[in-house]
Amino acid sequence: MVLNVHERLLPVPAGDVGRLLDRLGGTDDPLWPAPAWGGMRLDRPLGVGAAGEHGPGRSPIRYHVTAHRPGRSVEFTFAPGLGLDGTHTFLVEPVDAARCVLRHDVQGRLSGRMRLGWPLAVRWMHDAVLEDLLDRAEVALGVGPARPARWSPWVRLLWRLGSPRAKETSVPATPLLAGVLERVDWSDAYIVECGPGMPTDPQVWAEAVFRDPPGWVRVLLGLRQALVGLIGIERGDSAAFDTLARRDDEVLLGTDAGHLDFRVSILHAADAVTLTTVVQCHNRRGRLYSMLVRRVHPAVVRAMLSRAARSAARSYDLGSVETGSGDATPTRWRSS
């Protein structure tokens, strides 16, 4: 039997919290901690019979609403086959005219793989989601949080393992790429999913990809700078990734050099970001350099784009939000 409870005392009337609760799963949901934890998605407005899910697109947690008291509570029953037969419920409990408790509990029985999955991973992720959600409630109400929740190292590892990863895709035909080089000797494209709440401005993604690469990519770029001069290739600088052109959904970066020209397109469309590289070689040095670069290019681009997606997913920082004057009590939770 599973009983998992999170609750927080909030120094506001119950009606204020109830109004937040009634927006759960909507397009203006102030509670669900997106984008870090994806989005909570309902197939209709919150009410009995609405079907919903949250979590990664490849393995979401599914449920449907089985009880709803507007402004007070909502009960979700887990879908069959999950391995957790039971419910998860949000409840607003008045304490007095000026205070209330926002509570969430999971009750049910484990079966199948969830007998192992719950204690090893799911419970840890669930606890982190609920702590972040309760922090969001305090932010929305202007009363905190005084001490924002922090993920444990185990949660950070699990979250990273489950976060979207860039994968190869077909080269898109975009307005900024059309005819951008006289000749294209090679090209490739990689795509990563964007969750609710992630940036939609392609310039933001370009900055994240090229100005904050993984550490091992920085090392490779440093080696490149040190070695290319030995074979007569320009070392280049950060201006190589300056923006050359832009549209609302796409930016174009790149540079021209003696050995080759390249362009990079960052396109945001259909809840995904696509990074496309096109290259034109000018001479033997360019072809030799290109042949070597193409061996590591896929791994480098996938790593940079995946890192940018993780950074975008964790772009909100409750620790930097000014808290209100309310004396919010830290969360109490228990799990079994």
N, C-alpha and C positions, 0 to 999 in steps of 0.2 A: 504494500500500500504506500502511495506517495502522498505526502502532505507538505506543500511548499508555500510559505506565506511571506509576503513583503507588505509592509505598511509604513505610512509616514504621517505624523501629526502635522497638520498645516494650520497656520494661524489666520484662517479666513473662513467665512461662512460656508456651509456645505453647498449652498446653491452655486457659489462661484466655481467650485470644483466640479459639480454636476454638469455645468455648462461645458466645461472642457471634455468631460467624459462622453457627452453626447456627440462630440465631433470625432470620436475615435473611428479610424478607418476611412475618414473622408479626405477630400483633397486639401482641406485646411486643418488637418489633424495636428494639434499642438503637443500631443503627448508622445506619440510613437517616436522613438529615437532614431529617425532617419537623418542622414543617409548611412550611418555606421551599421545599422542592423536591417538594411533594406527598408521595405515599406510594409505596412499592414494594409492588405487589400480586401475590400468587401465588394460583392457583386451588386449591391444596392445600398441605399441608406441604412444606417444602423437600426435594426429592428428584428423581431423574431422571424426566423426563416432566412435571414441574410447569410450567405456563405462567404467565408473568408480564408485568408492564409497569410503567413508571414515567413520570412526567412529567404534563403537563396532560391532562385528560380528552379534549380535542378532538384532540390529536396525540401520544399516548403512544409511548414506545419499547417495542416488544414483543419477547419472546424466550421461550425455553423451556430448562429445565435439561437439559443433555446429559451432564453428569458431576458426581458428588458424592462426596467422601470426607469423611464426618462429622468435624468438628473440624479439617479440614485445607484443603479446597478445594471450590469450586463453580464450574462452567463453565456459562455461558448462551450459547446460539446465537441470533443475531438472527433475527427473523421475516422471511420473504421480503417484498420490496417496500419495505423501509426505505431501501435505497440503500447499506447497509453490510453486505456479505456476510462474516460472520466471527463472532467470539465476544468476550464480555467475561468475565473470570475473576477471582475472589477466591482468594488463596492465603495460608496461614499457614506461614511457613518458620522453623523453629527455628534460632537462632544458637548458643545454649548452653542450659544448664538454666534460666537466669534471664532470657533475652532471646529475642525473635523478631521477625520482620518481617511486617507485614501488607501485602500487595501486591495491586494491582488492575491488570490490563492489558486493553486493547482491541487486537485484531488483526483486520484484515480489508481488504477492497478496496471502494473507493467506486464508485458508479455513479449515473447520473441526476442529480437535483437535489442529492444529497448531495455531489457533487464540489465544488459551490460552498458548500453549506450547512455542511459540516464545518469548513473553514478560517475561514469568516466568523462562524459562530454556535455550531454544535453543540459543537465542540471546547472553546470558551471556557466554555460552560455545563457541559459534562462535567467539565472541570478543577475548576471551582468546587464542583460536587457532591462530587467525590472528596475535595477538601481538607476540606470540611465533614464528610464521613463519617469521615475519619481523625481529625479533631478529636473527633468523637463517640466514637470508640473510646477515645481517651485519657481522656475524661471518664468513660465507663462503667467504665474500669479504675482510675480514681483516680490517674492519673499525669500529668495535664496538661489541655490543651496549654499549654506555656510561652508560645507565640506563636500565638494563634488565627489561622486563615486570614482574610483580608480580601478581599472582592470588588473587582475592578477596576471603574473607571467604565463600561467597555463591558459587563461582566457585569451591573452594576446596571441599565443601560439595557435590556438584553435581558430580564432578569428582570421588570422593570416592564412591558415590552410584552407579555409572556406571562402576566402575573398575572391572576387572575379580575377581571372587571369587572361592576359592577351593571347590571342590565337591568330594564326594566319588566315587571311581571307582574300578574295579576289580584288584586284586593283579597281577602285571605283572610277567612273567617269565623272569628274567634277569640273565646274566652270574654271576654277583657278589652275587646274592641271592641264586643261586642254591647250595643246600647242605651246606649253611653257618652255620646252626644249626643242631644238631643231630635230634631234634624234634621241630616242630612248634606247640605250644599250641594255639596261636591265631595270627592273622595278619590282617592288613587293609591297604588301600591305598587311597590317595587323589591326585587329579590332578588339575592344574590351567593352563589356556591358557597363552601363551607367544606371545606378539605382536612383530612387526618388530622393530629391534634395541635393544631388550632386550638381556641380556647375554645368551650365549649358553654353557658356562662352568659350569658343575654341581657343581664344588667346590665353585664357586661364589654364587650359590644358597644355598649351604649348610651353608656357612658363614652367609648369609642373614637370613636364617631360624632360626638357632640356636644361633647366636651371637647377634641378635637384635630382640628379641621377643616383642610382645605387653606388655604394662605395667602390665595389669592384669595377664598375664601369668608369668611375673617375680614375682608377689606377690604369686601366687600359688607355684612356684618353691621354693620360700623362706619358705613358710609354710611346704612344703614337707621336706626340709632340717632340719627344726626345729623339726618335729614330727616323722620321720621314725626311728630315733635313739631310741625312746621310745619302739619300738617293735622289736629291734634287727636287723634292716636293715641298711646297709651301706649308709651313707649320699651321697657319690659320689662327683664329682667335674666336672669342665668344660671338663676334659679329656674324659668324657663319650661320647662326641660328636666329638672326634678326628677322622680323616679319617684313616680307616684301609686298604682300597684298592681303586683303581680307574681305570677307563677306560676313553676314550675320552668323552663318553656320560653318564657316571654313576660314582658316588662315594658311598662308603660304610662306614658307621659310626657305633659306638656302643661300648658296653663293656660287660664284664662278671662280675657277682657278685654272692655272696653266695645264694641269694634268686631267682635270674633269670638272664638270658642272653637276650640281645636284639640287634638287628641290624636294621639300618635305611638305606634304599637306596634312593638316589636322582638321578632320571633319567631324562635327557633332550632328548626328541624325539618328532618328528611330531609337532613342535611348541607348546609344552606343557611340563610342569615339573610334574613328579609324585613322591610323597613321600610315600614310603612303609615301614611299621614297621612290624617286625616279632619278636616273643617273645617265649622263652622257660623257663618254670618255673621249679625250682629244688625241692621245698619243700612246706610245708603248708604255711609258711610265704610268699613265692613267689606267691602262688595261691591267698591268701587273698589280698596281695598288688595289684596283677594284677586285681583282681575283682573290687577293688576300682578305680584303675587308668583307667580302660576301660570305666568308666562312664563319665569321663571328657576328656579322650584322643581325641575323635573326634572333640570336640569344640576347644581344644587347638591346634591340628594340623591344622585344617582349618584356624584358626586365624593366626597362624604363617606363613603358606604358602601364604595366601592372603596378609598379610603384606609384605612379601618378594616380591610378584609380584608388589605391589604398589610401593615399593622402587625401584625395577628394572625399572618400567615404568618412574619414575622421576629421573633416575640415571644421566641424563645430567644436568649440572649446568652452564648456560651461564654466571652467575655472576662470575665464576672463570676463564673465558676465557679472555686472554689478548686482549684488544681492540687495533685497529690500531690507526694511528695518524689522520685519517679523522675526520672532524667535523660533525658527523652525527646528523641530526635534529631529536628530539624526534617525535614519531608517533602522528599524528592528526587523530582522528576518530570521526564520528558522526553516530547516529543511530536514526531511527524513526519507 
